[in-house]
Amino acid sequence: MFSRHKLLALALGTLPCLAQADLPDYGKPGPMAVVSGEYRLPAALDPLVTSERITEVWAAVFRPASAPKKPWPLVVFLHGNHGTCGHFDDTLGIRIDDDATYTFTGDCPPGYVVTPNHRGYDYLAKNLASWGYVVVSINANRGITADFGPSEDPGLNLRRGRMVLRHLALLSQWNKGEQPAPSSLPFPLEKTMDFSEVGLMGHSRGGEGMRAAWRLYRDDGSPFRVEIHSPLTVRAIFEIAPVDGQTFRELDAEDVSSMVLLSACDGDVFDLEGVHVFDRALLGLADGFTVPARPHPKGTFNVLGGNHNFYNTEWQQSDSSGCAGHPALFPDTKGSPAQRLAALNTLIPFFRGTLGKKPDSARLAVFDPRTPFTGPLSTIGGLERGFAYSTAYTDRWTLEDFDARKPVSTAGIPHFAQGAKITHQAAPPEHDQRLRVARIDWPFGAGSDIPHVDIALADPGFGIDISAYRYLGLRLTTACHLGSCAPDWLDAPQLDASLSLLDADGNESNRIALKDVIDLRRPVGTDFGFPWYSPLFPGAGLHSLFQHAYLPLAGLQGIDLTKITTFRFNFDRSRGGRLLLDAITVQNDPLDLPAPPTPLAQPATPLAAGIVDSAPALPTPAATVQDGNRVVGVARRDAGTAPSAASRPTQGGWVDLTLNSDHPFPITDSLPQATLGQARSLYVRRSVDGHSVVATFSASDYDRQPGDAPLSVRVGSQRLWDFGTKPR
């Protein structure tokens, strides 16, 4: 029996062979035995990393056990912001990492152990090494993790980048035999690593830290160009639930292949801001007008039901208080097999498809929305993909980007809507706000005429020639509208519409059902610490995250592709809803992608038994913490004595509020936020023991708030600390 995807392929014409093959089990181990070890150098003040803290060069190394015939590609891992000391909880049966003493002193309190943050990716490192890679996983505990930064680097991600480059400098010297590798490693490193084929993986703040490393290395006058004794070429950056914007520099995945693994139920980086990396690439901000010798595939891979922490096996508490609109893939403690499966089946094919002298590009099919999920990934549930094989202008032509403030096309022609409404607006808050989108609304009930929207792509008398391209590309999502996110939304049918093109002769192509090219769901997300249906916070915690859909132009019959004028949405059913459309493109695939290898014969083990409807973070008091909170200090600072941690200068000075709670503030990758009435803090600094924070406001913002202005602190999406009203 033919699958729906294969029937569609027959209807649309010849699809690339990648879309007609099952995805293999990319998470299976490779053929090589693996050896591993650690190096850990004495802690020291290293000005190339930071002059403010003592740091420590510490990492785990994984490599094939056999001697290399030629150097292997090198992949470096970097964890995110987490506690650096933990204690075992007998009741929960896990280690709770709620202390940061090691960051500042190199020791942990009695009853605590050092958190091995870097060993949470061993399952990824061993697998990748078994395919012929050297993998180095960095521990950034000392002087970086759980510390607070200056105004230009509040998340310390530039410092993270410099620490990565310090490791690369030492690895290059050991690789060239200029000095011996540490004796703690039970194997040699000389002539094992290819510094012209380097990949970087960062989790959370580690993601922006890896982008920082690549940017800092390429800066004019970078000292690391001298310190790293081999020419360094980073080919690919893989980020897991990354942060973005925690430094004064906008850090892009420049001139590299880039993939961002997201979790729709992330309770830490709950705004999914890592998608900005892909947004900027599509806007042309990452690679500019360069045409790379090797294509730079870029994209996002969103796992519905996933949280933030459980991609790292050492992070044993859930960050998310629960999922809204979709089942959680995680319990409250000890990790998530489904999330590890998602990481293995994305990270491994990404690096195997982008690194090496002859990368196996067929493995990138897992990111292509034209390729159906079968095998292991099909057991997870909701997976959403945004993907471009190339963002170079030579491979991709944007026909419409909705940049006009009014609903007028790039061609200067007003859109036409029948039984529907189209407007232009900013992108959803998860996305880079430089993106403009079309919002299309259509009602629940309709008359005899089918609602439709026409987007003019060219002068109706002439049209444009798109015959040199193979695919029509759409980037789209849904948003809450007219009850589409009401309690019965999970039982609602999938968004139903069809797509077609019109030419200058007035011909309309055959209509393609939207559901046959994309699985477009209603918004889902976290419960944000309170019921998602709350009338005070409509849609809070729900995400409208763009996905890609591609239509083969060869499958659109009955029109002249040399004079296309119009793109049409036909809303064939009257359910109603809201659709957001980011861009309409035509493009070619610069990669020659053969069919993926044959999958394993045995069926994948279903994971449904491990899926729960929601999972509380532990330990979790009420969503709003009110008891045991105190304002213990109010201090004003003059404009000339700005605290180094203030995120921006202000002429009127600052007000520092010292806030104490019996309920400790967790260590997270997202920056804590304090709110006083309508004013937001410039910066929030956490104490070492976690029971206090210092929230800095500009004096002008602080003074404008009335005496009854509410004061609160939020850390991630888990809880809100209520401190009453403005201190007197």
C-alpha positions in Angstrom: 0.0 0.0 0.0 1.3 3.5 -0.9 1.8 6.0 1.9 0.1 9.4 1.7 3.5 10.9 0.9 4.2 8.5 -2.0 0.7 9.0 -3.4 1.4 12.7 -3.3 4.7 12.2 -5.1 2.9 10.4 -7.9 0.4 13.2 -8.1 2.9 16.1 -8.1 5.5 14.5 -10.4 9.0 13.4 -9.7 10.2 14.4 -6.2 13.8 14.1 -5.2 14.6 10.5 -4.3 15.3 11.5 -0.7 11.5 12.0 -0.2 10.7 8.6 -1.4 12.9 6.7 1.1 12.5 6.0 4.7 14.8 7.7 7.2 17.3 5.3 8.7 18.2 5.0 12.4 20.8 7.8 12.5 21.3 7.2 16.3 22.8 3.7 15.9 26.5 3.4 16.9 29.2 3.4 14.2 31.6 0.6 13.4 34.6 1.9 15.4 35.5 1.1 19.0 35.8 4.3 21.1 38.3 5.3 23.8 37.9 8.2 26.1 39.7 10.2 28.8 39.9 13.6 30.5 42.4 16.4 30.8 42.2 18.9 33.6 44.9 21.6 34.0 45.5 23.6 37.2 43.1 26.5 37.7 44.7 29.8 36.8 44.0 33.4 35.9 44.1 33.4 32.1 43.9 36.9 30.6 43.0 35.4 27.2 39.8 34.0 28.8 39.1 36.6 31.5 41.1 38.7 34.0 38.3 38.8 36.4 38.0 35.2 37.5 40.2 32.1 37.9 39.2 29.6 35.2 40.1 25.9 34.6 40.9 24.1 31.4 38.9 20.8 31.8 37.4 18.5 29.2 36.5 14.9 28.2 37.9 13.5 25.0 36.4 10.7 22.8 38.1 9.3 19.7 38.2 6.0 17.8 40.5 3.4 19.4 42.3 2.6 16.1 45.2 4.7 14.8 44.0 7.2 12.2 45.0 6.8 8.6 44.4 10.5 8.3 43.3 13.1 10.8 39.7 12.9 11.9 37.3 15.9 11.9 37.1 17.6 15.3 33.8 18.4 17.1 33.8 20.5 20.4 30.9 20.4 22.8 30.0 23.1 25.4 27.3 22.8 28.1 25.1 25.7 29.3 24.4 27.5 32.6 23.7 25.2 35.5 24.7 24.6 39.1 28.4 23.7 39.6 27.8 21.9 42.9 25.1 19.4 43.7 23.8 17.2 46.5 22.0 13.8 46.3 18.4 13.8 47.4 17.4 10.4 48.7 13.7 11.0 48.4 13.9 12.0 44.7 16.8 9.7 43.9 18.7 12.4 42.0 21.4 14.9 42.4 20.1 18.5 42.8 22.5 21.1 41.5 21.5 24.2 43.4 24.9 25.7 44.4 27.6 27.7 42.5 30.4 27.8 45.1 32.7 25.9 42.8 32.4 28.7 40.2 34.2 31.1 42.6 36.3 29.0 44.8 37.0 25.7 43.1 35.4 23.8 46.0 31.9 22.7 47.0 30.2 22.9 50.4 30.1 19.9 52.7 27.7 17.3 51.4 28.0 18.5 47.8 30.0 17.3 44.8 31.2 19.1 41.7 28.6 18.9 38.9 30.1 17.1 35.8 28.1 19.4 33.4 30.3 18.3 30.5 29.6 14.6 30.8 25.9 15.0 30.1 26.6 14.6 26.4 28.6 11.3 26.6 25.8 9.5 24.7 26.3 11.9 21.8 30.1 12.0 22.0 30.6 8.2 22.0 28.2 7.8 19.1 29.9 10.5 17.0 33.4 9.2 17.8 32.4 5.7 16.6 31.9 7.1 13.1 35.4 8.6 13.0 35.5 11.9 14.8 37.4 13.3 17.7 35.0 14.8 20.2 36.0 17.2 23.0 33.4 18.1 25.7 34.4 21.2 27.7 33.6 21.7 31.4 33.2 25.5 31.9 32.3 25.4 35.6 35.2 27.4 37.1 34.9 31.2 36.6 32.1 31.0 34.0 29.1 28.8 34.7 26.6 30.4 37.2 28.7 33.6 37.3 27.2 37.0 36.3 28.8 39.1 33.6 29.5 42.8 32.8 27.2 45.0 30.7 28.7 43.9 27.4 28.4 40.2 28.3 25.7 39.6 30.9 25.3 35.9 30.0 29.2 35.5 29.9 28.9 34.0 26.4 31.8 35.9 25.0 33.8 34.5 27.9 32.5 31.0 27.0 33.7 31.6 23.4 37.2 32.6 24.6 37.3 29.4 26.8 36.5 27.3 23.7 39.3 29.0 21.8 41.7 28.4 24.6 40.9 24.7 24.4 41.4 24.8 20.6 44.7 26.5 21.0 46.0 23.7 23.3 44.5 21.0 21.2 46.3 22.4 18.1 49.6 22.3 19.9 49.1 18.7 21.1 47.9 17.8 17.6 51.1 19.1 16.1 53.3 17.5 18.7 54.7 20.9 19.9 54.1 19.8 23.5 52.8 16.5 24.9 49.2 16.0 25.6 48.3 15.6 29.3 49.3 12.2 30.8 45.8 11.7 32.1 44.7 10.9 28.5 45.2 7.2 27.9 45.9 7.7 24.2 47.8 10.1 21.9 46.4 13.1 20.2 49.3 13.9 17.8 48.1 14.0 14.2 44.6 12.9 15.0 42.6 16.1 14.4 41.8 18.0 11.2 41.5 21.7 12.1 40.1 22.4 8.7 37.0 20.3 9.4 35.7 21.5 12.8 32.2 21.3 14.2 30.8 23.1 17.3 27.9 22.0 19.5 26.5 24.2 22.3 23.6 23.7 24.6 21.7 26.8 25.8 24.3 29.5 26.7 26.8 27.1 25.2 25.1 27.7 21.8 25.7 31.4 21.8 29.1 30.7 23.3 30.0 28.6 20.2 28.8 31.3 17.9 30.9 33.7 19.9 34.0 31.5 19.6 33.8 31.5 15.8 33.2 35.3 15.6 36.0 36.1 18.1 38.5 33.9 16.1 37.6 35.7 12.9 37.9 39.2 14.4 40.7 41.4 13.1 43.7 41.1 15.4 42.3 38.1 17.2 45.1 36.7 19.5 43.7 33.2 19.0 44.8 33.3 15.4 48.3 33.2 16.8 47.5 30.9 19.7 45.8 28.2 17.5 48.7 26.7 15.6 46.7 25.3 12.8 44.4 27.3 10.4 41.0 26.9 11.9 37.9 26.4 9.7 34.6 25.8 11.5 32.2 24.1 9.0 29.1 23.5 11.2 27.5 24.7 14.4 24.7 22.6 16.1 22.8 24.3 18.9 20.5 22.8 21.5 17.9 25.2 23.0 20.3 28.1 22.6 20.0 31.6 24.1 20.5 34.6 21.8 21.2 38.3 22.6 23.0 37.9 25.9 26.0 39.9 24.7 26.3 43.4 23.2 27.3 41.7 19.8 24.8 40.0 17.5 26.3 36.6 17.0 25.4 34.7 13.9 26.3 31.3 12.5 28.4 33.0 9.8 29.6 31.1 6.8 28.8 27.7 8.4 26.1 25.1 8.2 23.8 25.7 11.2 21.1 23.7 12.9 19.1 24.7 16.0 17.3 21.9 18.0 14.4 23.4 20.0 11.9 22.1 22.5 8.3 23.4 22.4 7.9 22.8 26.2 11.2 24.5 27.2 10.7 26.0 30.7 14.0 27.8 30.8 14.6 29.5 27.4 10.9 29.6 27.2 10.7 32.1 24.3 12.7 29.7 22.0 14.9 32.7 21.1 17.4 30.4 19.4 15.2 30.5 16.3 16.6 34.0 15.7 19.8 32.4 14.4 17.8 30.9 11.5 15.7 34.0 11.0 18.8 36.1 10.5 20.2 33.7 8.0 17.0 33.9 6.0 17.1 37.7 6.2 20.6 37.5 4.7 22.3 38.8 7.8 24.4 35.8 8.6 26.2 35.1 5.3 25.6 38.3 3.4 26.0 38.1 -0.3 28.8 35.5 -0.3 28.5 32.4 -2.4 30.2 29.6 -0.4 32.3 27.0 -2.2 30.5 24.4 0.0 26.7 24.9 0.7 25.7 26.0 4.1 22.4 24.2 5.0 20.6 25.9 7.9 17.5 25.2 9.9 15.5 24.5 13.0 14.1 21.2 14.4 11.4 21.7 17.0 10.5 18.8 19.3 7.0 19.0 20.7 6.8 17.9 24.3 10.5 18.4 25.0 12.0 20.4 27.9 15.3 22.3 28.2 17.4 20.2 30.6 17.0 16.6 29.5 19.3 16.7 26.5 22.0 16.7 29.2 21.9 13.5 31.2 23.6 15.2 34.2 20.8 17.7 34.5 18.4 15.6 36.5 15.5 18.0 37.3 12.9 19.2 34.8 13.0 22.9 34.0 9.4 22.8 32.7 6.3 23.0 34.9 4.2 21.4 32.2 3.1 21.4 28.6 0.1 23.1 27.0 -1.6 21.5 24.1 0.7 18.6 23.6 2.0 15.7 25.8 5.3 15.9 27.6 8.1 13.7 26.5 9.7 13.8 30.0 9.0 12.8 33.6 9.8 15.1 36.4 13.3 13.7 37.0 16.1 11.6 35.7 15.8 12.4 32.0 13.9 11.7 28.8 14.8 8.8 26.4 12.7 10.5 23.7 14.7 13.7 23.9 18.0 11.8 23.7 16.6 9.9 20.7 15.8 13.2 19.0 19.3 14.6 19.8 21.0 11.4 18.4 18.9 11.4 15.3 19.7 15.1 14.5 23.2 15.9 15.8 24.8 12.7 14.4 23.4 13.1 10.8 24.1 16.9 10.9 27.8 16.5 11.6 28.2 13.5 9.3 26.4 15.5 6.6 28.5 18.7 6.9 32.0 17.7 8.2 34.8 15.9 6.5 36.5 16.2 3.1 33.5 14.3 1.6 30.6 14.9 3.9 27.7 12.4 3.6 25.1 15.0 2.6 22.3 12.4 2.2 22.0 12.4 5.9 20.7 16.0 5.9 17.4 14.5 4.6 16.3 14.3 8.2 16.0 18.1 8.3 14.1 18.4 5.0 10.3 18.8 5.4 9.8 16.9 2.2 11.1 13.7 3.9 8.5 11.8 5.9 9.4 10.6 9.4 9.6 6.8 9.7 11.7 4.6 12.0 12.9 5.9 15.3 11.9 9.6 14.9 8.3 8.6 14.0 7.9 7.3 17.6 8.4 10.7 19.2 5.3 12.5 18.0 5.3 16.2 17.0 8.4 17.3 15.1 8.5 20.6 13.2 11.2 21.6 10.7 12.4 24.8 9.1 15.1 24.2 6.6 17.0 25.8 3.7 19.7 23.9 1.8 21.2 27.3 0.9 20.5 30.9 1.8 22.7 32.2 -0.9 21.0 34.5 -3.4 22.2 32.3 -6.3 20.0 29.4 -5.0 17.0 31.2 -3.5 14.8 34.0 -4.9 12.4 35.7 -2.5 9.2 36.5 -4.4 7.4 38.1 -1.5 8.6 39.0 2.1 5.6 41.1 3.2 7.9 44.0 4.1 5.4 46.7 3.2 3.5 48.2 6.0 0.3 48.0 4.1 -1.1 44.8 2.6 0.6 45.5 -0.7 3.0 43.0 -2.4 6.6 43.6 -3.2 5.4 44.1 -6.8 3.4 47.1 -5.5 0.0 45.4 -6.1 -2.6 45.2 -3.3 -3.5 41.7 -2.1 -7.0 40.4 -2.8 -9.1 38.6 -0.2 -12.5 37.0 -0.6 -14.2 35.9 2.6 -10.9 36.4 4.5 -8.6 39.2 5.6 -4.9 39.7 5.1 -2.7 42.2 6.9 1.0 42.8 7.4 2.6 42.8 10.8 5.7 42.0 12.8 6.7 38.4 13.3 5.5 36.4 16.4 7.5 37.3 19.5 9.5 34.1 19.3 11.1 35.4 16.0 13.4 38.2 15.1 11.3 41.3 15.0 12.9 42.5 11.7 10.8 39.8 10.0 7.5 41.0 8.5 4.7 38.5 8.0 1.3 38.3 6.4 -1.5 37.5 8.8 -4.4 35.8 7.1 -7.7 35.4 9.1 -10.8 33.5 7.9 -14.0 33.0 9.8 -15.5 29.9 11.2 -18.6 30.1 9.1 -18.6 31.0 5.4 -21.1 31.4 2.6 -21.3 29.6 -0.6 -18.0 31.0 -1.8 -14.8 29.4 -0.6 -12.7 32.0 1.2 -9.4 32.7 -0.6 -6.5 35.1 -0.6 -4.5 36.2 -3.7 -0.9 37.5 -3.3 0.3 39.3 -6.4 3.8 38.3 -7.3 4.1 40.4 -10.5 2.2 42.7 -12.9 -0.9 40.7 -13.9 -0.3 41.5 -17.6 3.2 40.1 -17.8 4.2 37.8 -14.9 7.6 36.6 -13.8 9.7 33.7 -15.1 10.3 31.1 -12.4 10.9 28.2 -14.7 14.6 27.9 -13.8 13.7 26.9 -10.3 12.5 23.5 -8.9 10.6 24.4 -5.8 8.1 26.9 -4.4 9.0 27.4 -0.8 6.7 28.7 2.0 7.5 29.5 5.7 4.4 29.5 7.7 2.7 28.9 11.1 -0.6 29.4 12.9 -1.6 31.7 15.8 -4.5 31.7 18.3 -7.7 33.1 16.7 -11.4 32.8 17.2 -11.2 30.0 19.7 -8.6 28.0 17.8 -6.7 27.6 21.1 -9.8 26.9 23.1 -10.0 23.7 25.3 -11.3 21.6 22.4 -8.5 22.6 20.1 -6.8 19.2 20.2 -9.9 17.6 18.7 -10.1 20.2 15.9 -9.2 19.1 12.4 -5.8 20.0 10.9 -5.7 23.4 9.3 -7.2 22.8 5.8 -6.3 24.9 2.8 -5.0 24.4 -0.7 -2.4 26.2 -2.7 -2.1 27.2 -6.3 -0.4 29.5 -8.8 -2.0 31.7 -11.5 -0.3 32.9 -14.7 -0.8 36.0 -16.9 -3.2 34.2 -19.1 -5.6 33.7 -16.2 -4.9 30.0 -15.8 -4.9 28.5 -12.3 -2.8 25.4 -11.6 -4.1 22.3 -9.9 -4.6 22.8 -6.2 -2.3 21.1 -3.7 -3.6 20.4 -0.2 -1.6 22.2 2.5 -1.8 19.2 4.8 0.0 17.0 2.2 3.1 19.2 2.3 3.2 20.3 5.9 1.9 19.1 9.3 0.6 22.5 10.5 -0.6 22.4 14.0 -2.2 24.9 16.3 0.1 26.7 18.8 1.5 24.6 21.7 4.0 25.4 24.4 4.5 25.5 28.2 1.9 26.1 30.8 4.0 29.1 31.8 3.5 28.5 35.5 -0.3 29.0 35.4 -3.2 27.6 33.3 -2.6 28.3 29.7 -6.3 29.2 29.2 -6.1 32.0 31.8 -8.1 35.0 30.7 -5.4 37.3 32.1 -2.7 35.7 29.9 -4.4 34.5 26.6 -2.0 32.3 24.7 0.7 32.7 27.3 3.5 30.2 26.8 2.2 29.1 23.4 4.5 29.3 20.4 3.8 30.3 16.8 7.0 28.8 15.3 7.6 28.9 11.5 8.0 25.7 9.5 8.9 25.2 5.9 6.9 23.6 3.1 8.2 22.9 -0.4 6.1 22.3 -3.5 7.8 20.9 -6.6 7.0 23.4 -9.4 6.9 20.4 -11.9 3.8 19.2 -10.0 1.8 22.5 -10.6 0.2 21.8 -14.0 -1.8 23.9 -16.4 0.1 27.1 -16.0 3.0 28.9 -17.8 5.9 29.1 -15.3 7.5 31.8 -17.4 4.8 34.3 -16.6 3.5 33.7 -13.0 1.4 36.5 -11.5 -0.3 35.2 -8.3 0.0 32.9 -5.4 -3.4 31.7 -4.0 -4.6 30.3 -0.7 -7.9 28.5 -0.9 -9.6 27.9 2.5 -11.6 24.8 1.5 -13.4 24.3 4.8 -15.1 26.7 7.2 -13.3 25.8 10.5 -11.7 29.2 10.5 -8.3 30.3 11.9 -5.2 32.5 11.6 -2.3 31.7 9.4 1.0 33.6 9.4 3.2 33.6 6.3 6.8 34.7 6.5 7.9 34.5 2.8 7.3 33.0 -0.5 10.4 31.8 -2.4 11.5 29.8 -5.3 14.7 27.8 -5.1 16.9 25.0 -6.2 18.7 22.5 -4.1 22.5 23.1 -4.3 23.1 19.6 -2.8 22.8 16.5 -4.8 21.0 14.3 -2.3 20.7 10.6 -3.1 18.3 8.4 -1.3 19.2 7.8 2.4 20.6 4.3 3.3 18.1 1.5 4.0 16.7 1.7 7.5 17.2 -1.0 10.1 14.9 -4.0 9.5 13.6 -4.2 13.1 10.8 -1.8 14.1 11.6 1.0 16.5 10.5 0.6 20.1 7.5 2.9 20.7 8.1 5.5 23.3 4.4 6.2 24.1 4.7 4.5 27.5 7.1 7.1 28.6 5.0 10.1 27.6 3.0 11.9 30.2 0.5 14.7 29.8 2.5 17.1 32.0 5.4 17.0 34.3 6.1 19.4 37.2 9.5 20.7 37.9 10.9 19.6 41.2 10.9 20.8 43.8 8.0 23.0 42.9 6.0 25.3 45.3 3.1 27.2 44.0 3.5 28.8 40.6 3.7 32.2 42.4 6.0 32.3 45.5 4.6 34.8 48.0 5.7 33.6 51.5 9.2 34.1 52.7 10.1 37.0 50.3 11.7 40.1 51.6 13.2 43.4 50.2 16.3 43.8 52.3 18.0 46.7 50.7 17.5 49.7 48.4 20.6 51.6 47.2 21.0 54.4 44.7 24.1 54.7 42.5 25.1 57.9 40.7 25.5 57.9 36.9 29.3 58.1 37.3 29.5 55.0 39.4 27.6 52.6 37.1 27.7 48.9 38.3 29.6 46.8 35.8 26.6 44.4 35.6 24.1 47.1 34.4 23.1 46.2 30.9 23.1 49.7 29.5 24.3 53.2 30.7 21.8 55.7 31.9 22.4 59.4 32.8 20.1 59.4 35.8 21.8 56.7 37.8 20.6 53.3 39.1 18.6 51.8 41.9 19.7 48.4 43.2 17.1 46.3 45.1 18.4 43.4 47.2 15.7 40.8 47.4 15.8 37.7 49.6 13.7 34.6 49.6 13.4 31.4 51.6 12.8 29.7 48.3 16.1 29.8 46.3 16.3 31.2 42.8 17.4 28.5 40.4 20.4 28.7 38.1 19.1 29.0 34.6 20.3 29.8 31.1 17.7 32.5 30.6 18.6 35.7 32.4 16.4 36.4 35.5 14.0 39.3 35.1 12.6 41.7 37.8 9.6 43.9 37.1 8.4 46.9 39.1 5.1 48.1 37.7 5.8 49.0 34.1 9.6 49.0 34.6 11.8 46.1 33.7 15.2 45.5 35.4 18.4 46.2 33.5 20.0 43.3 35.2 19.5 40.7 38.0 22.4 39.2 39.8 22.0 36.0 41.8 23.9 35.3 45.0 26.1 32.2 45.3 23.7 30.4 47.7 20.7 31.3 45.5 18.6 32.9 48.2 19.2 36.5 47.2 19.2 38.6 44.0 20.2 42.2 43.3 17.8 43.8 40.7 19.1 46.9 39.0 16.7 49.5 37.6 17.4 52.8 36.0 16.6 55.5 38.5 14.3 57.3 36.1 12.2 54.1 35.4 12.2 53.3 39.2 11.0 56.8 40.2 8.2 56.9 37.6 6.5 53.9 39.2 3.7 54.6 41.7 4.0 53.5 45.3 1.6 50.6 44.8 3.5 49.2 41.8 3.9 45.4 42.1 7.4 44.0 42.4 8.3 40.5 41.2 11.1 38.3 39.9 10.8 35.6 37.2 13.4 33.0 36.5 12.6 31.1 33.3 8.9 30.2 33.0 8.7 28.1 36.2 7.7 30.5 38.9 7.1 34.1 39.9 8.5 35.5 43.1 6.1 38.1 44.5 7.7 40.8 46.6 4.6 42.9 47.2 4.8 46.6 46.1 7.5 49.2 45.6 9.6 49.5 48.7 9.3 52.8 50.6 
